[in-house]
Amino acid sequence: MTETLHHLGDVGPDGHVWALTDVVVRIQVWQVGTSHFCIRRDLDGTFTSFAGVSPNLTGTISAGVNGTVHGFDGAVFTGKFVPRVPVSGDVGDFDVGCDQTGFCALHRSRVYLFFQDQVQALHVRSFDFVYDGGSHGTWHESDRASIGDITG
């Protein structure tokens, strides 16, 4: 299934919001045990930066730097599968309404669409994202490393 998210906060390794992103998210969920599930989200979109600390903390970034983002994240969960949306097709276009402070008007946990009540992560999530700021640089952030930066 897919969903489109607008004004999603991009967070640096220290937790600061450095940009807002508009993305198309492709979501896959599959059962791997009695109540164990894998979830993977593939994201493709664009970002616009705030002025402040650069994403990977090596300098500063100006307001209005535009670029692209591509990547994925995933996790394994224990929970009760109770989908709140269709399990295939496009489920909508949502404005998450995040700002530079980290406040988001609409909370979009990657599991709320599919699981009832509390879920427990069985494994630390994996992720790999590439932010391309053109002449301002490229930042590759993953669960293994954080390489490069977007500055200027």
CYANA upper distance limits for C-alpha pairs under 8 A (distance plus 0.5 A):
  1 MET  CA     26 ARG  CA      6.27
  1 MET  CA     27 ILE  CA      5.95
  1 MET  CA     28 GLN  CA      7.43
  1 MET  CA     86 PRO  CA      8.16
  1 MET  CA     87 VAL  CA      6.47
  1 MET  CA     88 SER  CA      4.75
  1 MET  CA     89 GLY  CA      5.20
  1 MET  CA     90 ASP  CA      6.18
  1 MET  CA     91 VAL  CA      7.51
  2 THR  CA     24 VAL  CA      7.38
  2 THR  CA     25 VAL  CA      5.90
  2 THR  CA     26 ARG  CA      4.92
  2 THR  CA     27 ILE  CA      6.55
  2 THR  CA     88 SER  CA      8.09
  2 THR  CA     89 GLY  CA      6.70
  2 THR  CA     90 ASP  CA      5.23
  2 THR  CA     91 VAL  CA      6.70
  2 THR  CA     92 GLY  CA      8.23
  3 GLU  CA     24 VAL  CA      6.40
  3 GLU  CA     25 VAL  CA      5.80
  3 GLU  CA     26 ARG  CA      7.26
  3 GLU  CA     90 ASP  CA      6.28
  3 GLU  CA     91 VAL  CA      5.96
  3 GLU  CA     92 GLY  CA      5.76
  3 GLU  CA     93 ASP  CA      6.52
  3 GLU  CA     94 PHE  CA      8.23
  4 THR  CA     22 ASP  CA      7.94
  4 THR  CA     23 VAL  CA      6.23
  4 THR  CA     24 VAL  CA      4.94
  4 THR  CA     25 VAL  CA      6.54
  4 THR  CA     92 GLY  CA      6.85
  4 THR  CA     93 ASP  CA      5.13
  4 THR  CA     94 PHE  CA      6.65
  5 LEU  CA     22 ASP  CA      6.14
  5 LEU  CA     23 VAL  CA      5.86
  5 LEU  CA     24 VAL  CA      6.95
  5 LEU  CA     25 VAL  CA      8.00
  5 LEU  CA     93 ASP  CA      6.57
  5 LEU  CA     94 PHE  CA      5.49
  5 LEU  CA     95 ASP  CA      6.34
  5 LEU  CA     96 VAL  CA      6.95
  6 HIS  CA     21 THR  CA      6.86
  6 HIS  CA     22 ASP  CA      4.78
  6 HIS  CA     23 VAL  CA      7.07
  6 HIS  CA     93 ASP  CA      8.33
  6 HIS  CA     94 PHE  CA      6.68
  6 HIS  CA     95 ASP  CA      5.11
  6 HIS  CA     96 VAL  CA      6.35
  6 HIS  CA     97 GLY  CA      7.74
  7 HIS  CA     20 LEU  CA      5.56
  7 HIS  CA     21 THR  CA      5.85
  7 HIS  CA     22 ASP  CA      6.28
  7 HIS  CA     95 ASP  CA      6.63
  7 HIS  CA     96 VAL  CA      6.13
  7 HIS  CA     97 GLY  CA      5.79
  7 HIS  CA     98 CYS  CA      6.07
  7 HIS  CA     99 ASP  CA      8.24
  8 LEU  CA     20 LEU  CA      5.78
  8 LEU  CA     21 THR  CA      5.52
  8 LEU  CA     22 ASP  CA      6.96
  8 LEU  CA     95 ASP  CA      8.40
  8 LEU  CA     96 VAL  CA      6.29
  8 LEU  CA     97 GLY  CA      7.35
  8 LEU  CA     98 CYS  CA      6.13
  8 LEU  CA    104 CYS  CA      8.36
  9 GLY  CA     17 VAL  CA      6.43
  9 GLY  CA     18 TRP  CA      8.08
  9 GLY  CA     19 ALA  CA      6.57
  9 GLY  CA     20 LEU  CA      5.23
  9 GLY  CA     21 THR  CA      6.86
  9 GLY  CA     98 CYS  CA      6.06
  9 GLY  CA     99 ASP  CA      7.32
  9 GLY  CA    100 GLN  CA      7.95
  9 GLY  CA    102 GLY  CA      7.29
  9 GLY  CA    104 CYS  CA      8.41
 10 ASP  CA     17 VAL  CA      5.94
 10 ASP  CA     18 TRP  CA      6.47
 10 ASP  CA     19 ALA  CA      5.67
 10 ASP  CA     20 LEU  CA      6.25
 10 ASP  CA     21 THR  CA      7.18
 11 VAL  CA     15 GLY  CA      5.87
 11 VAL  CA     16 HIS  CA      5.83
 11 VAL  CA     17 VAL  CA      4.97
 11 VAL  CA     18 TRP  CA      6.63
 11 VAL  CA     19 ALA  CA      8.03
 11 VAL  CA     55 PRO  CA      7.70
 12 GLY  CA     16 HIS  CA      5.84
 12 GLY  CA     17 VAL  CA      6.93
 12 GLY  CA     18 TRP  CA      7.30
 12 GLY  CA     54 SER  CA      8.44
 12 GLY  CA     55 PRO  CA      5.30
 12 GLY  CA     56 ASN  CA      6.45
 12 GLY  CA     57 LEU  CA      8.02
 13 PRO  CA     55 PRO  CA      8.04
 13 PRO  CA     56 ASN  CA      7.10
 13 PRO  CA     57 LEU  CA      8.48
 16 HIS  CA    100 GLN  CA      8.39
 16 HIS  CA    101 THR  CA      8.26
 16 HIS  CA    102 GLY  CA      8.00
 17 VAL  CA     99 ASP  CA      8.29
 17 VAL  CA    100 GLN  CA      5.82
 17 VAL  CA    101 THR  CA      7.21
 17 VAL  CA    102 GLY  CA      6.55
 18 TRP  CA     49 SER  CA      6.27
 18 TRP  CA     50 PHE  CA      5.96
 18 TRP  CA     51 ALA  CA      7.97
 18 TRP  CA     52 GLY  CA      7.54
 18 TRP  CA     53 VAL  CA      7.47
 18 TRP  CA     54 SER  CA      7.24
 18 TRP  CA     55 PRO  CA      6.43
 18 TRP  CA    100 GLN  CA      7.38
 19 ALA  CA     47 PHE  CA      6.72
 19 ALA  CA     48 THR  CA      5.88
 19 ALA  CA     49 SER  CA      4.42
 19 ALA  CA     50 PHE  CA      5.84
 19 ALA  CA    100 GLN  CA      7.93
 20 LEU  CA     47 PHE  CA      5.99
 20 LEU  CA     48 THR  CA      6.07
 20 LEU  CA     49 SER  CA      6.95
 20 LEU  CA     50 PHE  CA      8.40
 20 LEU  CA     98 CYS  CA      7.86
 20 LEU  CA     99 ASP  CA      8.09
 21 THR  CA     45 GLY  CA      7.29
 21 THR  CA     46 THR  CA      6.04
 21 THR  CA     47 PHE  CA      4.69
 21 THR  CA     48 THR  CA      7.08
 22 ASP  CA     45 GLY  CA      6.00
 22 ASP  CA     46 THR  CA      6.04
 22 ASP  CA     47 PHE  CA      6.96
 23 VAL  CA     43 LEU  CA      6.58
 23 VAL  CA     44 ASP  CA      5.87
 23 VAL  CA     45 GLY  CA      4.58
 23 VAL  CA     46 THR  CA      7.08
 24 VAL  CA     43 LEU  CA      6.24
 24 VAL  CA     44 ASP  CA      6.03
 24 VAL  CA     45 GLY  CA      6.72
 25 VAL  CA     41 ARG  CA      6.71
 25 VAL  CA     42 ASP  CA      6.13
 25 VAL  CA     43 LEU  CA      5.15
 25 VAL  CA     44 ASP  CA      7.33
 26 ARG  CA     41 ARG  CA      6.03
 26 ARG  CA     42 ASP  CA      5.63
 26 ARG  CA     43 LEU  CA      7.05
 27 ILE  CA     39 ILE  CA      7.69
 27 ILE  CA     40 ARG  CA      6.28
 27 ILE  CA     41 ARG  CA      5.06
 27 ILE  CA     42 ASP  CA      7.11
 28 GLN  CA     39 ILE  CA      6.17
 28 GLN  CA     40 ARG  CA      5.77
 28 GLN  CA     41 ARG  CA      7.03
 29 VAL  CA     37 PHE  CA      7.25
 29 VAL  CA     38 CYS  CA      6.11
 29 VAL  CA     39 ILE  CA      4.96
 29 VAL  CA     40 ARG  CA      7.09
 30 TRP  CA     37 PHE  CA      6.06
 30 TRP  CA     38 CYS  CA      5.90
 30 TRP  CA     39 ILE  CA      7.18
 31 GLN  CA     35 SER  CA      7.88
 31 GLN  CA     36 HIS  CA      6.44
 31 GLN  CA     37 PHE  CA      4.83
 31 GLN  CA     38 CYS  CA      6.88
 32 VAL  CA     36 HIS  CA      5.97
 32 VAL  CA     37 PHE  CA      5.87
 32 VAL  CA     38 CYS  CA      7.36
 33 GLY  CA     37 PHE  CA      7.42
 35 SER  CA     78 THR  CA      5.99
 35 SER  CA     79 GLY  CA      6.20
 35 SER  CA     80 LYS  CA      6.90
 35 SER  CA     81 PHE  CA      8.35
 36 HIS  CA     76 VAL  CA      7.45
 36 HIS  CA     77 PHE  CA      6.08
 36 HIS  CA     78 THR  CA      5.02
 36 HIS  CA     79 GLY  CA      7.10
 37 PHE  CA     76 VAL  CA      6.06
 37 PHE  CA     77 PHE  CA      5.72
 37 PHE  CA     78 THR  CA      6.82
 37 PHE  CA     79 GLY  CA      8.10
 38 CYS  CA     74 GLY  CA      7.75
 38 CYS  CA     75 ALA  CA      6.31
 38 CYS  CA     76 VAL  CA      4.89
 38 CYS  CA     77 PHE  CA      6.82
 39 ILE  CA     74 GLY  CA      5.92
 39 ILE  CA     75 ALA  CA      6.07
 39 ILE  CA     76 VAL  CA      6.89
 39 ILE  CA     77 PHE  CA      8.35
 39 ILE  CA    111 VAL  CA      8.45
 40 ARG  CA     72 PHE  CA      7.49
 40 ARG  CA     73 ASP  CA      6.27
 40 ARG  CA     74 GLY  CA      4.71
 40 ARG  CA     75 ALA  CA      7.28
 41 ARG  CA     72 PHE  CA      5.92
 41 ARG  CA     73 ASP  CA      5.91
 41 ARG  CA     74 GLY  CA      6.75
 41 ARG  CA    110 ARG  CA      8.45
 42 ASP  CA     70 HIS  CA      8.23
 42 ASP  CA     71 GLY  CA      6.32
 42 ASP  CA     72 PHE  CA      4.80
 42 ASP  CA     73 ASP  CA      7.27
 43 LEU  CA     69 VAL  CA      8.06
 43 LEU  CA     70 HIS  CA      6.13
 43 LEU  CA     71 GLY  CA      5.90
 43 LEU  CA     72 PHE  CA      6.36
 44 ASP  CA     68 THR  CA      8.13
 44 ASP  CA     69 VAL  CA      6.27
 44 ASP  CA     70 HIS  CA      5.07
 44 ASP  CA     71 GLY  CA      7.25
 45 GLY  CA     68 THR  CA      6.21
 45 GLY  CA     69 VAL  CA      5.81
 45 GLY  CA     70 HIS  CA      7.10
 46 THR  CA     66 ASN  CA      7.66
 46 THR  CA     67 GLY  CA      6.05
 46 THR  CA     68 THR  CA      4.71
 46 THR  CA     69 VAL  CA      6.18
 47 PHE  CA     65 VAL  CA      8.45
 47 PHE  CA     66 ASN  CA      6.07
 47 PHE  CA     67 GLY  CA      5.88
 47 PHE  CA     68 THR  CA      6.45
 47 PHE  CA     69 VAL  CA      7.46
 48 THR  CA     63 ALA  CA      8.11
 48 THR  CA     64 GLY  CA      5.93
 48 THR  CA     65 VAL  CA      5.97
 48 THR  CA     66 ASN  CA      5.07
 48 THR  CA     67 GLY  CA      7.30
 49 SER  CA     61 ILE  CA      7.86
 49 SER  CA     62 SER  CA      7.49
 49 SER  CA     63 ALA  CA      5.74
 49 SER  CA     64 GLY  CA      5.68
 49 SER  CA     65 VAL  CA      5.63
 49 SER  CA     66 ASN  CA      7.09
 50 PHE  CA     61 ILE  CA      7.83
 50 PHE  CA     62 SER  CA      6.97
 50 PHE  CA     63 ALA  CA      4.78
 50 PHE  CA     64 GLY  CA      6.94
 50 PHE  CA     65 VAL  CA      8.32
 50 PHE  CA    100 GLN  CA      7.72
 51 ALA  CA     60 THR  CA      7.91
 51 ALA  CA     61 ILE  CA      5.97
 51 ALA  CA     62 SER  CA      4.81
 51 ALA  CA     63 ALA  CA      4.57
 51 ALA  CA     64 GLY  CA      8.19
 52 GLY  CA     60 THR  CA      5.92
 52 GLY  CA     61 ILE  CA      6.02
 52 GLY  CA     62 SER  CA      7.13
 52 GLY  CA     63 ALA  CA      8.21
 53 VAL  CA     57 LEU  CA      6.51
 53 VAL  CA     58 THR  CA      8.36
 53 VAL  CA     59 GLY  CA      6.58
 53 VAL  CA     60 THR  CA      4.95
 53 VAL  CA     61 ILE  CA      6.54
 54 SER  CA     58 THR  CA      6.85
 54 SER  CA     59 GLY  CA      5.89
 54 SER  CA     60 THR  CA      5.03
 54 SER  CA     61 ILE  CA      5.48
 54 SER  CA    149 ASP  CA      7.39
 54 SER  CA    150 ILE  CA      6.61
 54 SER  CA    151 THR  CA      6.25
 55 PRO  CA    139 TRP  CA      8.09
 55 PRO  CA    149 ASP  CA      6.77
 55 PRO  CA    150 ILE  CA      6.95
 56 ASN  CA    139 TRP  CA      7.72
 56 ASN  CA    146 SER  CA      7.65
 56 ASN  CA    147 ILE  CA      8.26
 56 ASN  CA    148 GLY  CA      7.62
 56 ASN  CA    149 ASP  CA      5.80
 56 ASN  CA    150 ILE  CA      8.04
 57 LEU  CA    149 ASP  CA      8.23
 58 THR  CA    149 ASP  CA      7.45
 59 GLY  CA    151 THR  CA      6.83
 60 THR  CA    151 THR  CA      6.03
 60 THR  CA    152 GLY  CA      6.87
 61 ILE  CA     65 VAL  CA      8.11
 61 ILE  CA    150 ILE  CA      7.36
 61 ILE  CA    151 THR  CA      5.02
 61 ILE  CA    152 GLY  CA      5.30
 62 SER  CA    151 THR  CA      7.92
 62 SER  CA    152 GLY  CA      6.26
 65 VAL  CA    133 GLY  CA      7.50
 65 VAL  CA    136 HIS  CA      8.27
 66 ASN  CA    133 GLY  CA      6.68
 67 GLY  CA    131 TYR  CA      7.43
 67 GLY  CA    132 ASP  CA      5.89
 67 GLY  CA    133 GLY  CA      4.94
 67 GLY  CA    134 GLY  CA      7.06
 68 THR  CA    131 TYR  CA      6.24
 68 THR  CA    132 ASP  CA      5.76
 68 THR  CA    133 GLY  CA      7.29
 69 VAL  CA    129 PHE  CA      7.27
 69 VAL  CA    130 VAL  CA      6.09
 69 VAL  CA    131 TYR  CA      4.97
 69 VAL  CA    132 ASP  CA      6.86
 70 HIS  CA    129 PHE  CA      6.15
 70 HIS  CA    130 VAL  CA      5.99
 70 HIS  CA    131 TYR  CA      7.33
 71 GLY  CA    127 PHE  CA      7.94
 71 GLY  CA    128 ASP  CA      5.88
 71 GLY  CA    129 PHE  CA      4.62
 71 GLY  CA    130 VAL  CA      6.74
 72 PHE  CA    127 PHE  CA      6.04
 72 PHE  CA    128 ASP  CA      6.06
 72 PHE  CA    129 PHE  CA      6.88
 73 ASP  CA    125 ARG  CA      7.37
 73 ASP  CA    126 SER  CA      6.00
 73 ASP  CA    127 PHE  CA      4.53
 73 ASP  CA    128 ASP  CA      7.02
 74 GLY  CA    125 ARG  CA      5.90
 74 GLY  CA    126 SER  CA      5.80
 74 GLY  CA    127 PHE  CA      6.89
 75 ALA  CA    121 ALA  CA      7.52
 75 ALA  CA    122 LEU  CA      8.30
 75 ALA  CA    123 HIS  CA      6.91
 75 ALA  CA    124 VAL  CA      7.16
 75 ALA  CA    125 ARG  CA      4.89
 75 ALA  CA    126 SER  CA      6.93
 76 VAL  CA    121 ALA  CA      6.41
 76 VAL  CA    122 LEU  CA      6.06
 76 VAL  CA    123 HIS  CA      6.30
 76 VAL  CA    125 ARG  CA      7.85
 77 PHE  CA    119 VAL  CA      6.85
 77 PHE  CA    120 GLN  CA      6.00
 77 PHE  CA    121 ALA  CA      5.03
 77 PHE  CA    122 LEU  CA      5.97
 77 PHE  CA    123 HIS  CA      8.15
 78 THR  CA    119 VAL  CA      6.11
 78 THR  CA    120 GLN  CA      5.74
 78 THR  CA    121 ALA  CA      7.00
 78 THR  CA    122 LEU  CA      7.35
 79 GLY  CA    115 PHE  CA      6.68
 79 GLY  CA    116 GLN  CA      7.57
 79 GLY  CA    118 GLN  CA      7.48
 79 GLY  CA    119 VAL  CA      5.30
 79 GLY  CA    120 GLN  CA      7.31
 80 LYS  CA    115 PHE  CA      5.99
 80 LYS  CA    116 GLN  CA      6.09
 80 LYS  CA    117 ASP  CA      8.47
 80 LYS  CA    119 VAL  CA      8.26
 81 PHE  CA    114 PHE  CA      6.26
 81 PHE  CA    115 PHE  CA      5.18
 81 PHE  CA    116 GLN  CA      6.98
 82 VAL  CA    114 PHE  CA      5.86
 82 VAL  CA    115 PHE  CA      5.57
 82 VAL  CA    116 GLN  CA      6.12
 83 PRO  CA     87 VAL  CA      7.59
 83 PRO  CA    113 LEU  CA      6.38
 83 PRO  CA    114 PHE  CA      4.45
 83 PRO  CA    115 PHE  CA      6.79
 84 ARG  CA    112 TYR  CA      8.46
 84 ARG  CA    113 LEU  CA      5.82
 84 ARG  CA    114 PHE  CA      6.42
 85 VAL  CA     91 VAL  CA      7.15
 85 VAL  CA    113 LEU  CA      6.78
 85 VAL  CA    114 PHE  CA      7.96
 86 PRO  CA     91 VAL  CA      7.29
 95 ASP  CA    106 LEU  CA      7.87
 96 VAL  CA    104 CYS  CA      6.55
 96 VAL  CA    105 ALA  CA      6.42
 96 VAL  CA    106 LEU  CA      5.19
 96 VAL  CA    107 HIS  CA      7.37
 96 VAL  CA    108 ARG  CA      7.81
 97 GLY  CA    103 PHE  CA      8.49
 97 GLY  CA    104 CYS  CA      5.67
 97 GLY  CA    105 ALA  CA      5.48
 97 GLY  CA    106 LEU  CA      6.88
 98 CYS  CA    102 GLY  CA      6.79
 98 CYS  CA    103 PHE  CA      5.91
 98 CYS  CA    104 CYS  CA      4.35
 98 CYS  CA    105 ALA  CA      6.79
 98 CYS  CA    106 LEU  CA      8.40
 99 ASP  CA    103 PHE  CA      6.19
 99 ASP  CA    104 CYS  CA      7.02
108 ARG  CA    112 TYR  CA      7.74
109 SER  CA    113 LEU  CA      8.38
111 VAL  CA    115 PHE  CA      6.41
112 TYR  CA    116 GLN  CA      7.90
115 PHE  CA    119 VAL  CA      7.64
125 ARG  CA    143 ASP  CA      8.39
126 SER  CA    142 SER  CA      7.98
126 SER  CA    143 ASP  CA      6.16
127 PHE  CA    141 GLU  CA      8.40
127 PHE  CA    142 SER  CA      5.69
127 PHE  CA    143 ASP  CA      5.97
128 ASP  CA    140 HIS  CA      7.91
128 ASP  CA    141 GLU  CA      6.34
128 ASP  CA    142 SER  CA      4.58
128 ASP  CA    143 ASP  CA      7.16
129 PHE  CA    140 HIS  CA      6.34
129 PHE  CA    141 GLU  CA      5.81
129 PHE  CA    142 SER  CA      6.65
130 VAL  CA    138 THR  CA      7.61
130 VAL  CA    139 TRP  CA      6.37
130 VAL  CA    140 HIS  CA      4.97
130 VAL  CA    141 GLU  CA      6.89
131 TYR  CA    138 THR  CA      6.13
131 TYR  CA    139 TRP  CA      5.63
131 TYR  CA    140 HIS  CA      6.81
132 ASP  CA    137 GLY  CA      6.93
132 ASP  CA    138 THR  CA      5.01
132 ASP  CA    139 TRP  CA      7.10
132 ASP  CA    150 ILE  CA      8.32
133 GLY  CA    137 GLY  CA      5.65
133 GLY  CA    138 THR  CA      6.16
133 GLY  CA    150 ILE  CA      6.59
134 GLY  CA    138 THR  CA      7.64
136 HIS  CA    150 ILE  CA      5.74
136 HIS  CA    151 THR  CA      5.85
136 HIS  CA    152 GLY  CA      6.40
137 GLY  CA    148 GLY  CA      7.81
137 GLY  CA    149 ASP  CA      6.42
137 GLY  CA    150 ILE  CA      5.06
137 GLY  CA    151 THR  CA      7.09
138 THR  CA    148 GLY  CA      6.36
138 THR  CA    149 ASP  CA      5.99
138 THR  CA    150 ILE  CA      6.11
139 TRP  CA    146 SER  CA      7.83
139 TRP  CA    147 ILE  CA      6.40
139 TRP  CA    148 GLY  CA      5.12
139 TRP  CA    149 ASP  CA      4.89
139 TRP  CA    150 ILE  CA      6.59
140 HIS  CA    145 ALA  CA      8.36
140 HIS  CA    146 SER  CA      6.31
140 HIS  CA    147 ILE  CA      5.68
140 HIS  CA    148 GLY  CA      6.82
140 HIS  CA    149 ASP  CA      8.21
141 GLU  CA    145 ALA  CA      6.60
141 GLU  CA    146 SER  CA      4.91
141 GLU  CA    147 ILE  CA      6.89
142 SER  CA    146 SER  CA      6.63
